[in-house]
């Protein structure tokens, strides 16, 4: 029994005799009248006595009855028994819709499913599929609801004819599936059907858009939903200037001139009146491992913080070594030093130890995700989680019309997390999972690559032909032709071996396979060396390690001259420390208004409803002897 069969079995609320009638309906499909009769009997057999709110004066025009009189689903069924075949089908559909209104989802779903075996007209089948999808959604069968929406789309392929109800339901389903970008697109398309939206509906759209990261906004613009230009500019002004009241109001005035009739003018008016209750920090405690085996990481974060610190300001920093810290006495230590904000701890076990101290309620920017503890309302987490990068990459690349990607990944824990997250996100969006190949060590890497690309199998076939035919033939092994993209998750050293090997093993008869990578494949230290072997490789990266408009290039050059041999991981921690100081200054604003973003060296940072600060990364590309930023989201 399939998942869908199981659901329909569970929601069959009439009784066992319905199973007989369902089978009879399928067998007698070529006898419409008999089928409808059996269908009515099967539904009515288990129904309670019909409840009539207001009896209609006629049953000849069910559409008019629906508009003027409120009736129950059971009553509509009773009227269907008296109607001819065509009218009975219309009444059965109306009954299914009414059961949905009455929250009798089981009966509504069962009836809609049976109607799909009787109805052939496209528009009617589309509407019944939507009834089915909505019931499944309300029964918390999200994936089955999405499948039903896909079937509704296949019936009517012209997007302009899908209708408001379809897009409203699609937005709800995709949001529940964890795809806020697609949900936002559907929300805007549904919203466009409403010529006079209410303030509540306009605010709902704004909330959906505010939930998006910067990279998602850029992709939403590429999807071109209705009126996106006005929404995009308003988002851009809110993101960049939302914490600066005077500047923000000037930009809102400019926006109103540019979009005088846009429905978001209500939002612009509301934003003009927003005032954040600023609580700027004065004394900040910074908890880092400044001794022990994680000393280098702690000192890198400390150097980043000091690089962003203005000694002439009234802000004071107190560094505390977490390696020597007794967390049970930390609250008293902070009180003795008049601390009003905290940055850190950096290490996961210390984050848990900090959260578990009930007396610690100061505004705190945690520098790592906790292992088990739940963060408090007074806390936010600066996440550098690699899973966010994989989600961004998978979402972006799945929109580039690639059909058959493969993922090549090392088998260490971090690489596996990136690879599996990428595959899961790709499958969620497209419905198909990319093939994933893990390699354990360098000695087996090339062999596993040959197998995954089909090169070894091709060579084996050539060897077999050579054994059978004595005449010498000119042959060349060919790679698989179904692979159209490779996502690589490996260290810089492994990438420098893999990328050229892939290039030389692509058949001259095949198109070049584009190769994308995570930030693990990019080394800032190698950018100045010969990178020709990596030409064409495209990857995600933070602004600090990629020359771009967002990079603080003057500071980057200074830091590189002072610490020329710092490894890439410590450079990333330095950037995290640098951004942390700016984020703690925006702590109150980030907590109070959801649209504020920080354009930092680790990425464009936003605060989620869960209190997690997530980042939008840039895309970079190796071009012979240099690495440069590229606009991946515009490559369609």
PAKOL-593519 format. One line per field, with one value per residue (C-alpha): x, y, z; chain. Coordinates in steps of 0.25 Angstrom, whole numbers, plus 5000, padded with zeros to 4 digits. Layout:
px	[X|...]
py	[Y|...]
pz	[Z|...]
pagu	[A|...]
REM end
This chain:
px	[5000|5006|5006|4995|4986|4989|4984|4971|4969|4971|4962|4950|4940|4928|4930|4935|4924|4931|4943|4933|4927|4940|4944|4931|4933|4946|4940|4928|4935|4929|4915|4914|4900|4902|4915|4909|4898|4908|4916|4904|4900|4914|4915|4901|4901|4911|4906|4898|4884|4885|4886|4879|4883|4873|4866|4868|4856|4861|4872|4873|4884|4894|4903|4893|4888|4903|4903|4890|4888|4896|4894|4901|4909|4899|4888|4895|4897|4882|4879|4890|4881|4870|4878|4883|4897|4903|4896|4899|4914|4913|4906|4916|4927|4919|4917|4932|4935|4924|4930|4943|4936|4930|4944|4940|4953|4952|4939|4942|4955|4949|4938|4948|4957|4945|4940|4954|4950|4937|4941|4948|4947|4960|4956|4947|4958|4967|4957|4955|4970|4971|4960|4968|4981|4975|4969|4982|4989|4979|4981|4996|4999|5008|5016|5003|4997|5009|5007|4993|4996|5006|4995|4986|4998|4999|4984|4985|4999|4996|5001|4991|4979|4984|4976|4978|4973|4984|4995|4990|4990|5004|5010|5005|5010|5024|5025|5022|5032|5043|5044|5042|5047|5037|5026|5029|5028|5014|5010|5012|5005|4993|4993|4993|4979|4973|4971|4967|4976|4973|4984|4985|4988|4998|5005|5005|5013|5023|5025|5027|5038|5045|5047|5056|5071|5078|5081|5067|5062|5071|5066|5052|5054|5059|5046|5039|5026|5016|5021|5034|5042|5034|5036|5050|5054|5046|5053|5067|5065|5059|5071|5082|5076|5066|5074|5077|5064|5068|5074|5063|5052|5059|5059|5045|5041|5049|5042|5028|5032|5036|5024|5012|5002|5009|5001|5014|5011|5004|5017|5025|5016|5017|5032|5033|5027|5036|5045|5054|5057|5072|5081|5095|5105|5116|5123|5124|5130|5136|5137|5148|5158|5171|5179|5178|5177|5167|5176|5178|5164|5161|5172|5167|5154|5160|5168|5156|5148|5160|5161|5147|5148|5150|5159|5154|5139|5132|5131|5139|5143|5147|5153|5150|5158|5147|5158|5160|5146|5137|5123|5116|5122|5121|5109|5115|5128|5120|5112|5125|5130|5117|5116|5103|5106|5113|5120|5123|5126|5132|5133|5120|5121|5124|5112|5103|5110|5107|5092|5090|5093|5079|5085|5091|5081|5089|5088|5097|5103|5107|5118|5113|5101|5098|5099|5086|5082|5071|5075|5068|5060|5072|5081|5084|5094|5104|5103|5114|5107|5112|5098|5093|5104|5099|5084|5088|5096|5086|5075|5083|5088|5075|5069|5080|5073|5082|5075|5086|5096|5105|5112|5127|5130|5141|5136|5140|5129|5128|5128|5118|5109|5110|5108|5096|5089|5092|5085|5073|5071|5072|5062|5052|5052|5053|5047|5060|5072|5086|5095|5106|5120|5128|5144|5152|5166|5175|5179|5165|5160|5163|5158|5145|5144|5146|5134|5125|5127|5126|5140|5145|5132|5135|5150|5146|5137|5148|5157|5147|5146|5161|5161|5151|5156|5170|5171|5176|5165|5167|5158|5156|5148|5136|5129|5115|5106|5095|5103|5101|5107|5117|5116|5130|5132|5147|5159|5167|5178|5168|5161|5174|5175|5161|5157|5168|5166|5151|5154|5164|5154|5143|5141|5144|5130|5123|5121|5129|5123|5122|5128|5123|5128|5126|5136|5144|5150|5155|5168|5171|5185|5186|5179|5192|5199|5196|5181|5180|5177|5164|5159|5144|5142|5131|5129|5122|5130|5129|5133|5145|5152|5147|5151|5137|5130|5126|5140|5148|5160|5168|5167|5169|5182|5187|5183|5190|5203|5203|5199|5203|5203|5189|5181|5167|5160|5166|5163|5149|5149|5156|5144|5134|5140|5140|5126|5122|5125|5116|5105|5105|5104|5091|5086|5074|5070|5072|5063|5052|5050|5051|5056|5070|5082|5097|5106|5118|5131|5125|5113|5100|5094|5079|5073|5063|5050|5058|5069|5079|5088|5089|5098|5096|5109|5116|5119|5133|5140|5154|5158|5172|5182|5171|5159|5147|5133|5121|5106|5101|5087|5086|5091|5079]
py	[5000|5013|5026|5032|5019|5019|5033|5030|5017|5025|5036|5027|5031|5024|5009|4997|4996|5008|5000|4991|5003|5009|4997|4996|5011|5007|4995|5002|5015|5013|5014|5028|5028|5015|5020|5032|5025|5015|5027|5034|5022|5019|5033|5035|5021|5026|5040|5046|5051|5062|5076|5087|5101|5107|5099|5104|5107|5100|5090|5093|5103|5099|5110|5120|5112|5113|5128|5131|5120|5113|5098|5086|5076|5065|5072|5075|5060|5057|5067|5060|5047|5054|5060|5055|5050|5064|5071|5061|5062|5077|5075|5064|5074|5085|5075|5072|5087|5089|5077|5085|5097|5089|5083|5069|5067|5052|5052|5064|5057|5043|5050|5058|5046|5038|5050|5050|5036|5042|5056|5058|5074|5080|5092|5084|5073|5085|5090|5076|5074|5087|5082|5069|5077|5086|5075|5068|5080|5082|5067|5071|5062|5072|5064|5058|5072|5076|5064|5068|5082|5077|5069|5081|5088|5077|5079|5094|5097|5112|5119|5130|5121|5114|5124|5131|5119|5110|5120|5123|5108|5106|5117|5110|5096|5101|5109|5096|5088|5098|5105|5120|5125|5118|5121|5136|5135|5128|5138|5150|5143|5140|5154|5160|5154|5163|5177|5183|5176|5178|5184|5170|5163|5174|5172|5157|5158|5168|5157|5146|5155|5159|5144|5143|5144|5153|5142|5138|5152|5152|5139|5143|5156|5146|5138|5151|5151|5162|5176|5171|5183|5191|5181|5179|5193|5195|5182|5188|5201|5194|5184|5195|5207|5201|5204|5218|5226|5239|5232|5222|5232|5239|5227|5223|5237|5233|5220|5227|5236|5224|5215|5224|5213|5201|5193|5193|5208|5204|5197|5210|5218|5208|5208|5223|5222|5211|5215|5205|5205|5206|5200|5202|5194|5201|5190|5177|5164|5155|5140|5133|5122|5130|5118|5103|5095|5105|5117|5120|5121|5130|5139|5140|5144|5154|5160|5162|5169|5178|5181|5187|5194|5209|5212|5226|5222|5220|5205|5196|5182|5172|5159|5146|5133|5122|5111|5116|5120|5115|5118|5116|5129|5137|5144|5151|5154|5161|5169|5173|5179|5186|5177|5180|5172|5159|5153|5138|5127|5122|5107|5098|5092|5106|5111|5100|5103|5118|5116|5107|5118|5123|5136|5140|5149|5160|5162|5152|5149|5134|5130|5116|5108|5100|5085|5083|5095|5104|5119|5130|5142|5151|5143|5141|5132|5136|5123|5120|5106|5100|5095|5109|5109|5096|5101|5113|5106|5095|5105|5114|5103|5095|5107|5107|5096|5085|5071|5061|5066|5058|5061|5058|5059|5055|5046|5055|5059|5074|5070|5060|5070|5079|5068|5062|5076|5079|5066|5067|5082|5078|5067|5075|5086|5077|5063|5056|5053|5055|5043|5045|5039|5039|5037|5033|5037|5042|5028|5024|5037|5036|5022|5026|5038|5029|5020|5031|5038|5024|5025|5012|5005|5011|5007|4993|4992|4997|4986|4975|4980|4980|4965|4961|4969|4967|4979|4991|5002|5016|5017|5027|5025|5034|5039|5038|5047|5049|5057|5072|5077|5074|5079|5077|5077|5075|5082|5092|5081|5071|5080|5084|5069|5066|5078|5076|5061|5063|5073|5063|5051|5058|5053|5062|5058|5063|5077|5082|5079|5091|5089|5096|5095|5099|5109|5097|5096|5111|5115|5130|5127|5120|5131|5138|5125|5119|5115|5111|5097|5102|5111|5111|5106|5114|5114|5120|5129|5140|5154|5154|5143|5148|5161|5168|5181|5176|5173|5183|5182|5192|5184|5171|5176|5181|5168|5160|5168|5166|5151|5146|5131|5130|5118|5120|5115|5125|5136|5132|5133|5147|5152|5146|5154|5166|5165|5161|5175|5182|5172|5174|5189|5186|5175|5183|5187|5173|5168|5178|5179|5167|5175|5180|5173|5174|5175|5169|5162|5148|5151|5158|5155|5154|5149|5138|5136|5125|5135|5130|5140|5133|5138|5140|5137|5142|5134|5134|5128|5124|5131|5127|5135|5142|5139|5149|5151|5146|5149|5135|5138|5145|5133|5127]
pz	[5000|4996|5005|4998|4998|5013|5015|5008|5016|5029|5025|5020|5031|5025|5028|5022|5012|5005|5001|4993|4986|4983|4976|4969|4964|4958|4951|4946|4941|4928|4934|4939|4944|4952|4957|4962|4969|4976|4980|4986|4993|4999|5004|5009|5016|5027|5028|5039|5036|5027|5034|5026|5029|5019|5009|4994|4986|4974|4971|4956|4957|4968|4965|4969|4981|4986|4985|4992|5002|5012|5012|5018|5010|5014|5008|4995|4994|4996|4985|4976|4977|4970|4959|4945|4943|4939|4950|4960|4957|4959|4972|4977|4975|4982|4994|4994|4995|5006|5014|5014|5019|5030|5033|5030|5023|5022|5015|5006|5002|4999|4991|4983|4980|4975|4966|4959|4953|4947|4942|4929|4927|4930|4938|4947|4949|4953|4963|4969|4970|4978|4987|4989|4992|5002|5010|5010|5015|5026|5030|5031|5019|5013|5002|4997|4996|4988|4979|4977|4974|4963|4957|4957|4949|4939|4936|4933|4929|4926|4938|4936|4937|4950|4959|4972|4980|4974|4978|4992|4995|4988|4997|5009|5005|5000|5013|5021|5012|5016|5003|5007|4993|4985|4996|4994|4979|4980|4991|4981|4970|4978|4983|4969|4967|4978|4973|4986|4997|5012|5021|5027|5013|5010|5023|5021|5008|5015|5026|5016|5008|5021|5024|5012|5012|5002|4993|4993|4990|4978|4973|4975|4966|4955|4956|4953|4961|4959|4964|4969|4966|4976|4987|4984|4985|4998|5004|4999|5006|5019|5019|5018|5025|5034|5047|5043|5045|5037|5025|5025|5024|5013|5005|5008|5002|4990|4989|4990|4978|4970|4973|4976|4973|4978|4989|4998|5000|5013|5018|5014|5023|5034|5033|5034|5048|5053|5064|5071|5085|5084|5096|5091|5098|5108|5114|5106|5112|5101|5105|5096|5098|5099|5105|5103|5090|5083|5086|5072|5069|5081|5077|5063|5068|5077|5066|5058|5069|5072|5057|5057|5071|5072|5084|5085|5086|5100|5098|5107|5104|5114|5109|5118|5115|5114|5116|5130|5133|5144|5138|5151|5156|5143|5146|5158|5150|5139|5150|5157|5144|5140|5128|5119|5107|5104|5092|5092|5096|5083|5086|5086|5100|5106|5099|5106|5119|5117|5113|5125|5135|5139|5145|5131|5125|5118|5103|5097|5084|5084|5074|5072|5072|5085|5085|5093|5101|5096|5094|5102|5098|5102|5093|5078|5071|5060|5052|5042|5040|5027|5024|5021|5010|5004|5004|4997|4986|4984|4983|4973|4964|4963|4956|4946|4938|4942|4941|4945|4955|4963|4977|4979|4994|5003|5015|5027|5036|5031|5016|5018|5025|5013|5003|5009|5012|4997|4992|5002|4998|4983|4984|4992|4981|4968|4973|4969|4977|4971|4971|4982|4982|4995|4994|5006|5002|4991|4986|4983|4978|4963|4963|4969|4960|4947|4952|4955|4942|4934|4929|4935|4929|4915|4916|4920|4907|4899|4905|4902|4887|4886|4891|4880|4868|4864|4856|4863|4865|4870|4882|4893|4906|4908|4920|4924|4915|4925|4936|4933|4946|4957|4972|4979|4994|4997|5002|4994|4992|4987|4978|4971|4968|4964|4956|4945|4945|4942|4931|4924|4925|4919|4905|4893|4888|4900|4905|4917|4930|4939|4953|4965|4979|4994|5001|5006|4992|4992|4998|5000|5001|4988|4980|4978|4972|4958|4958|4944|4947|4954|4943|4942|4956|4963|4978|4990|4999|5010|5005|5014|5005|4992|4985|4984|4986|5000|5004|5013|5004|5012|5024|5017|5011|5025|5032|5021|5022|5037|5037|5024|5027|5034|5030|5023|5035|5045|5034|5035|5050|5049|5040|5050|5061|5053|5049|5064|5069|5058|5061|5076|5074|5065|5076|5080|5066|5060|5072|5070|5054|5045|5033|5037|5031|5034|5021|5028|5024|5027|5018|5018|5032|5036|5049|5048|5057|5064|5068|5058|5050|5036|5025|5010|5003|4990|4978|4972|4960|4956|4943|4939|4948|4957|4965|4964|4969|4959|4959|4960|4962|4949|4941|4935]
pagu	[A|A|A|A|A|A|A|A|A|A|A|A|A|A|A|A|A|A|A|A|A|A|A|A|A|A|A|A|A|A|A|A|A|A|A|A|A|A|A|A|A|A|A|A|A|A|A|A|A|A|A|A|A|A|A|A|A|A|A|A|A|A|A|A|A|A|A|A|A|A|A|A|A|A|A|A|A|A|A|A|A|A|A|A|A|A|A|A|A|A|A|A|A|A|A|A|A|A|A|A|A|A|A|A|A|A|A|A|A|A|A|A|A|A|A|A|A|A|A|A|A|A|A|A|A|A|A|A|A|A|A|A|A|A|A|A|A|A|A|A|A|A|A|A|A|A|A|A|A|A|A|A|A|A|A|A|A|A|A|A|A|A|A|A|A|A|A|A|A|A|A|A|A|A|A|A|A|A|A|A|A|A|A|A|A|A|A|A|A|A|A|A|A|A|A|A|A|A|A|A|A|A|A|A|A|A|A|A|A|A|A|A|A|A|A|A|A|A|A|A|A|A|A|A|A|A|A|A|A|A|A|A|A|A|A|A|A|A|A|A|A|A|A|A|A|A|A|A|A|A|A|A|A|A|A|A|A|A|A|A|A|A|A|A|A|A|A|A|A|A|A|A|A|A|A|A|A|A|A|A|A|A|A|A|A|A|A|A|A|A|A|A|A|A|A|A|A|A|A|A|A|A|A|A|A|A|A|A|A|A|A|A|A|A|A|A|A|A|A|A|A|A|A|A|A|A|A|A|A|A|A|A|A|A|A|A|A|A|A|A|A|A|A|A|A|A|A|A|A|A|A|A|A|A|A|A|A|A|A|A|A|A|A|A|A|A|A|A|A|A|A|A|A|A|A|A|A|A|A|A|A|A|A|A|A|A|A|A|A|A|A|A|A|A|A|A|A|A|A|A|A|A|A|A|A|A|A|A|A|A|A|A|A|A|A|A|A|A|A|A|A|A|A|A|A|A|A|A|A|A|A|A|A|A|A|A|A|A|A|A|A|A|A|A|A|A|A|A|A|A|A|A|A|A|A|A|A|A|A|A|A|A|A|A|A|A|A|A|A|A|A|A|A|A|A|A|A|A|A|A|A|A|A|A|A|A|A|A|A|A|A|A|A|A|A|A|A|A|A|A|A|A|A|A|A|A|A|A|A|A|A|A|A|A|A|A|A|A|A|A|A|A|A|A|A|A|A|A|A|A|A|A|A|A|A|A|A|A|A|A|A|A|A|A|A|A|A|A|A|A|A|A|A|A|A|A|A|A|A|A|A|A|A|A|A|A|A|A|A|A|A|A|A|A|A|A|A|A|A|A|A|A|A|A|A|A|A|A|A|A|A|A|A|A|A|A|A|A|A|A|A|A|A|A|A|A|A|A|A|A|A|A|A|A|A|A|A|A|A|A|A|A|A|A|A|A|A|A|A|A|A|A|A|A|A|A]
REM end
